[in-house]
Amino acid sequence: MRKEFVTSFWQQAYDQLPAGVRAQYLTHMKAAERWELAIGDLIELGSRAKGAVAKLFHTPRAKGA
């Protein structure tokens, strides 16, 4: 059986829905999972970019100052 979702959170949420409404909410839940993963990727990208910029402009402090 193929797994419907990438993350276990969304798979468990889907599995807990009553069988009669699962098909109705499947597309909404898959879209929500895609948004969650995309936002997480954007946050990680921003964090890496911030670190790279900080390394570019880092000036070491003089000893004894």
C-alpha angles and dihedrals in degrees: 000000000000117000112244097207137040097220125054091225093065093040091054092045090052092047091052093057117099111264092242095062102035095095090049093057101033096095092045093050093046089051091049090051091050090050091049092051093045093050090048090052091050091051091050091048091050091049092051092047091050090052092048092050091047090054091050094055099035113127116193117234120243115249115254095019 
